Amino acid sequence: MISKLKKSQFIKSVVIMATGTIGAQVITMAMSPIITRLFGPEAFGLMGAFNSFVNILIPLVALTYPVAIVLPKNNIEAIGLIRLSLFIVTITTCLSIIAIYLFNNKIIHIFKLEEIAQYVYLIPLVILLSGIVQILENWLIRNQQYKLNAKTTFYQALILNSGKVGVGLLYPFAGVLILFSSITSGIKIFLIFLQVNKRELLNILKPKFNFSSLKDLAKKYYDFPLYRAPETFLSTVSQSLPVILLTAFFGAASAGFYTIGRTVLFMPSLLIGKAIEDVFYPKIAKMNNDGKKLTKVILQATLGLLIIGIIPFGLIIVWGPAIFGFVFGSDWAMAGEYAKWVALWTFSSFIVRPSVRSLAVLNAQRFHLIFTFIMTITRLFLIYFGFSVYANDLIAIALFGVSGAVFNIILIIITINISSKRNVIKI
C-alpha cells in the first residue's frame, strides 16, 4: 500500500503543491505574532472591511470563465478561454473605474465604507490583478506546473509578510495592511512571469480577440457565468458579511478579532486543501473526459481531508482563546472565542472542496447556485438575528458558524449522490 502511494503521481503532485504552501504558511505563522502586535485589532478590522468588500466583487471579475480553462481536451480551446477571460477582465476593470469616478460617495455610503473611504480608489487595481492571476493559476494547473505554483506561493508569502513587518515598524497603520492586500495578486503575477517561458506566456495573453470565436466559447461554457459566478458571489457575500456587520454594530476592533480568527482557521485549508484541490480538479476533469465514474475519487479526497483536518480544527474548538492569547498576545484572546465557532464552518469548508470542484465537472452548477442561494439567505438571517435580537456578537458568530457547517455537510452528501446516480456527462 505504501509503495503504491509513493508511486502515485497524484500523491507526488499533492506533495509538491503542499510543500510550497507549507513553506508559505510557516512564514505567515512565524511573522503573524509580530504583525498582530504591530498593527492591533482595529487595523486588522479595517483591512478586513476592505477585503470583504473587494472579495465580493472578485467572482464577477471574469465571470468565473478562468475556472473552465482546465476542462477542454485541447489547448486551442483553453487558450481561447484565456483570451475570453482577459477580455472580460478588461471590461470589468474599466467599468469599476467609471463607477468609482461617478458614484464614489454613494458606494461609500451604501456599503458603510466611511472608515476606509480613501482606499476605495484601489479597487480597480485589485480587480485587474485578481482577474489576471485567476487566469494564470488555472493555466498552470491545466499544464500541471505544480513546482512553479509551489515556488510562487512560497515567495509571495515571504515578500508580503516581510513587507508588512518592515513597513509596519515605521508606519503601523491600517493603510499599510490594505495596500499590501491590494498588491497581493500583483506580486504573484510578477513571480509567475519570472519563472515561465515569457514569449509563450505573452503570446497566450496577447489580445487576439476573434469575437466570433469568443462568442462561441462563451456560449459553450455558459454555465460558468450563469450559475458558477452568481454562486461564488453569494458564497463570498456569506463569508464577508460578518466583518461588515461586526464593523457596523461593534466597531473595527471586533471585526479585527473575527478577521484574524478566520485567517488562522483557513490556513489548514490553504495548507493542504488547496494543494489537493488544485491537483484533484484536473484529474477529475480528465476522468470525466475519459468517461470514467467519479464517485470513488470524490469520496477518497473528502475522507482524506476529514482525517487531516480533525486535529488542527479540534484544537481550536477546544482551546481557541488560550491558543490565540498565547500566540498573538493577550489583546487577541477574544479572537479565540470567535474562532471556536468559526472552526466548525471552516472545517466543513475544508472537507467540502472536492465536492465543490466536482459540481462543475458534473454539470451541476445550476443546482449549486440554488443551494448556495438558500444557504446564504439562511446564514444571513441567522447572523443578523444574533446581532439585532440578542445584540451579542458571539451568539451571531456561533449561529453563523454552525449553520455553515450543516450546509457544507449536506452539500457533500448531495454531490456524492449526484455522482453515483448518473453516468458522467462529457463536457
N, C-alpha and C positions, 0 to 999 in steps of 0.2 A: 504493500500500500504506500509506504513512504517513498520507495523507489519510483513508483508511478507519479507521485506528487512532484518529485524532483525533476522528472522528465516532462511534466506538463507545461506546455507553452503558455497556457492561461495563467498558471501559478507564477511562472517566471515573469510574465508581463506585469502581474499584480505587484510582485515584489519590487520590480524596477520602479513602477509608479509610486508605490508606498515609500520607497527609500527617499525619494525627493521630498515627499510630503512629510515624512517623519523628521527629516532634517529641518524643514521649514518650521514645523511645529515646535521642535526643540528650541530653535532660535526664538520663536514667538513666546514660548513659555519662560525661557530664561530672561527675556527682556521685559515681559509684562509686569513683573513686580516693580521694576524701575519706572516704567511708563505710567502705571497707575498712581505711583507716588508723586510723579512729576506733575501730572495733569489734574487728578482728582475726579470725583463723581460728576460734577457739573459739566466739565469739559467733555467727558465721555457721553453725557446725556445730550449735549448739543450736537456732537458728532453723530450720535445715534439718530437724532431727529433728521439731520441732513441725509444720512444714508437711507433711512426709512422712506423718505420722500423719493429719493433717486431710484432706489430699488424697485419701487412701484412702476417706474417708467421703463426700466431696463427690458422687461419681457416684450415691450412694444417696439423696441428699437429696430429690430429686423423681422418682427412678426414671427419669431422662432424658426424661420427658414434655415438658419445655420445648423439647427439640430438635425435637419434632413440630409445634410451633407454626407453623413456616414452611411446612408441607406442605399444609394444607387449601386448597381452592379458594375458600371463603368465610370471611369474618371471624367469622361467628357461631360456627362450629366452632372457629376459632382462639382466640376468647375463652373458649370452653368449656374448651379445653386449658389456658389460662392459669389458670382457676379450679380445674381439677383439679390442676394442678401446685402451686398455692398451698395447696390443701387437704392435699396430701401433705407439703409443706414444713412446715406447721404440726404435723402428726402426728410427723414425724421429729425436729423440734426438741424437742417435749415428751418424746419417748422418750429423747432424748440427755440431757436434764436429769435424768430419772428414773434413767437408767443411771449417770450420773456421781455422783449423790447416793447411790445404793445400792452401787455397785461401784467406787468411785473407786480404792481401794488395789489391787484386783485388776487393773484396767485398766492402772495404772501399772506393776505388776509384770510382767504378761504381755507388754506391748509395750516393756518396758525404758525407761520414760519418767521414771525417778527424777530425772534432772538437770533436767527441766522440769516436775516434779510440780505446782508452784504455778500453772502456766499451763493446766492441763487444764480448769479451770473456764471458760475462754474458748471451748471447743469448741462448746457450743450456740449462742453468738452467731455464730461463724463459719458454722455450718450454716444458721442462719436467713438471714443476709445473703447467703451464696453462692447459696442457693436462689432468693431474690428477684431477685438480679442475673442469674441464668440466664434467668429468665422475661422480664425487661425486655430483655436483649440480643437474645433471639430474636424478641421482638415488634418491636423496632426494625429488625432485619434483614428481617423479613417485610414491613414497611412502607417498606423502602429508605431509612431515616433515616440515611444514611451520614455526612452532615455532623455530625449530632448525636453519632453514635458517635465520630467523629474528634475533636471538641472535648472530649468527655468523657474519652477516653483520654489526651489531652494534659494536661489539667488534673489528672487523677488522678495522673499521674506527677509533675507539678510539686509537688503537695501532699505526696505520700508521701515523695519524696526530700528535699524541703526540710525536712520534719518530722524525718526521720532525722538529717540534718546538724545542725539546730538543737538537737534534744533530745540527740543524741549528743555534742555539745560539752560538755554538762553531765553527762550520765549515759551513758557509753559501755558499756552493759551489754546482754547478750543479751535481757533482758526488753523493752527498747525495740524491738528488731527484731521480736520475737514480737508485741508489741502492735500495731505498725504492720501486720504481716502479717494480724492478726486483723480489722482495720477496713478493709482494702483494698476489699472489696466494698461496705461501708457508704458509703465516700467516693464510689464510682461511683454508687450508688443516689441519693445526695444530689445529685450533679451532673446526673444524668438528670432528676430531679424538678424542678430549677431551669429546665430547658430545654423541657420538654414541656408540652402542654395539661394542666394539673393536674386539671381537672374530668373530662376524658376518661380520664386515667390512673387516677384514684381510682375512677371508675365501672367500669372494666375489672377492677381489682383488688378491687372490693367483693365480699365473700364471699357471693354469691348462690348458695348451694350447693343446686342441684336434684340430689338424689342419684341419681335415675333417669337423668337426662341425663349426669351424670358417670360413672355405671356404663357407659352405652352407649359413651362416648368411650374409657373405659379399655379396654373390650373391643376396640374398633375399632383402637386403636393398641397392642395388647397386646405387639407385638414389641419395643417400646422397653424396658419393664421386664423382659420375659422374656429378651431377647437383648442389647440395647444396654447396659443398666445393668450386668449382670454382665461384659460385655466391657470396658466402661470401667473398672470396678472392678479387673479383672485387669490391665489395661494400667497403671493407676495404681500397683498393687502392684508391678509390674515396675519402674516408674520410681522408686518410693520406696525400694525395698529397699536399694540401695547406701548410702544415707545411714544407714539403721538399722543395717546390718551394719558400716559403717565406724565408727560411733559405738561399737558393742558391741566390735569387735575391736581398733580402733586409736585410739579416742578422738575427742573433739569436733573437734579441730583437723583431722584427716584428713577428717572429714565436711564441715568448712568449706571445705577445698580443692575437694572434689567439688561442693559447693553453688554456690560462686561460678563454677566452671568450667561447670557445667550452665546456670546463669543466663545467663552471657555467650553460650554457644552457642545458646541458644534465642532470643536477640534477633533474629537474621535471620528466624526462624520467626514471631515476633511482628511484626516489621517489615513483611514483605511477605506471608508465608504466610497469616497470619490475615486480612489485608486481602483477599487473593484468595479465601480460603475463604469469608468472610462474604458476598461478592458472588456467588461461584460456587454456593453452596448454594441460594439462592432461584431462581437462574437455571436450575439443573439440575432443581429441583423443578417449575418451570413447564414446562420442556421435557417432563418426564415426564407432567404433567397434560395437555399438548397432544398426547401420543402420538408424540413425536419420539425418535429414537435418540440415545444419549448417548456412544457410544464416542469420537467425534471430539473433543468438548469436554473429555472426561476426559484424553485424550492431550495436547491442546494445553496444558491447565493444568499437567499433570505435567512436560512438557518445558520449559515456561516457568520453572517453579520450579527445575528441574535446572540450567538455564543461569544463572539468577540466583544460585544458591547455590554454584556452583563456586569462585568467588574467595574469599568470606569464610570458608567452611569449609576450603578448601585452605590458606589462610594459617595457620590454627590447627593443622592437621595437620602442617605443615612447621616452623613457628616458634612453636609453642604456649608453651613455657617462657620464651623470650625476651620474647614479647609480654606475657604475664601479669606477669612480673617487672618490666618497664618501666612498665606501666600501673598496676598495683595495689600495687607495692612488692616488694622482694626477698623478703619473707616469703611471697609468693604464687607463687613460681616453680614450686613443686610442683604447684600447681593446673593449670599449663600442661601438665605431664606427663600428668595425668589427662585434660585436655582433648583431647590428641592422639587418644586412643582414643574418647572420648565423641563427638568430632566426626563420626566415621563413622556413629554411631547417629543423632545429631541432624540430620545432613544428609539421611539417608534418611527421618527423621520429617518433615522439611521438605517433601520432594517427595511423600510418601505422602498428604498432606492431602486432595487431590481424590478419591483412591480411597476413603478412609475416609468422607468425606461422601456419596459416590455409593452406597455399600453400603446406606445407609438408604433411598435412593430406589429402588434396585434390588430391594428386599425380600430382601436377602441378609444380614440381620443375624444369622440363625442360624449361617450359615457363618462370619461374622466372630467370633462368640463362640467357636466351636470352634477357629478358627485362633488367636485370642488366648490361649486356654487352653493350647494346645500350645506357643506361643511363650513364654508366661510360665513354664511348668514348665521348659522347656529353659534359659531365661536364668537362672532362679533356681538351677538345678542348677549351671550353669557358674560363676556368681559365687560360690556357696558353695564350689565345688570350688577356686577360686582362693584363697579365704580360708582354708579348713580344711586343704587338702593342701599348698599352697605357702606358706601364711602370708604371702602377698605381696599388698598392696593393689593394686599396679599391674597385676599379672597378672590379678587378679579383674576390675578395671575394663576391661582390654583384652578379656577374654573376653565381658564384658557388652556392650561397645560393638560389637564385630564381629558378634556374634550378632544384635543388634538391627538392624544394617544389612542383614544377609542376609534376615531375616524380612520387613522392610519392602519390600525389592525383590521378594520372592516375592508379597507381598500386592498390589503394583501390577500384576504380570503376571496374577494370577488375576482381579482386578477388571476389567481390560480384557477378558479372555477372557469373563467373565460378561456384560458389557455387549454384546459383539459377537455372542454366540451365541444371544441370545433377543430377542424383541421386548420393548419396555418394558412393564412391568406397571403399570397405573394403580393409584394408592393410593386 
